[in-house]
C-alpha cells in the first residue's frame, strides 16, 4: 500500500506537464520554527568556522570552501560577510540530516525520481536575507550535476521556511521547460558556463511561486528556475534536499576528495 504522501494522479500529471508539484503548508508552524532554528544554528556555526578564510568570485556567485566542515559556503557578492547558501551539510549537521528522512520529502520524491529506494545526493540551505539577499540566476540543476552518476535521475524537494513573494525573491519557474532537455548555457569559461543564456529567453514566461511558509515543492533537474533579489524587510529562506536512486555516489564524496580526505 502506497504512503499517503505519494503523488496522486493529479500531481503525477502536473509533474509530467509542467515539471513541478506544489503542496502548500505541508509543514506546520511549530515544525517551521524548529527548522528555522536548526538552519540558523548551522549558519552561525559555518560563519564562525569561515572567519578570515579566502572567498572567490566564480560566475555570478562568491564561494569559500570550508575545509574543516567540508562544505561550500556561498556569500552575497555585494555583501561578502552575508551568507547566501551552504552545501552540503548532512555530514556535519545531525538535526538537518534527520529532516531529510521526513516522509513529506522522501515519499513524493520516489515518484519524482522514479525509484522506490532513494538516498541523498546533496542538500542545500539558501538564505536570502532581508534587503541584502541577491539573485539566484536562471539555470537548470542538471549542468551542475553532470559529473554525477546520473544527473537526469536527481530531483529536489524544497520547503519554504518563510512566506515567499515577488518582493522577497520567490522561486520563479518555467512550466514545461523540463521537456526540452538541457537549454543553451552561457558561452563563458569555468563555473559560469553552467548558467543559462539569457539572450533570446522570454522572461515573461516565468511563473512566480508566491506561497506561504511550510509549502513544499518538488521538481527534477531539468526544470528552468531562478529567484530575484530580496527587496523586503524579511528573510526568505529555503531548505533543499536532492535525492537520487539508492546506491549512487553522493556529492559529499567529491568534496572529501577536494579537501584530501
Secondary structure, DSSP 8 states (H G I E B T S, - for coil): ---TTS--HHHHHHHHHHSEEEETT-S-HHHHHHHHHHHHHHHHHHHHHHTT---EEETTEEEEEETTTTEEEEEETTEEEEEEEEE--TTT-HHHHHHTT-HHHHHHHHHHHT-SSEEEEEEEEEEE-TTT---EEEE-SGGGGTTSS-GGG-EEEEEESS-B-TTTT-EEE-TTGGGG-S--B---SGGGGGSB--TT--GGG-EE--B-TT-EEEEETT--EEE----SSS-EEEEEEEEEETTS--HHHHHHHHTT-
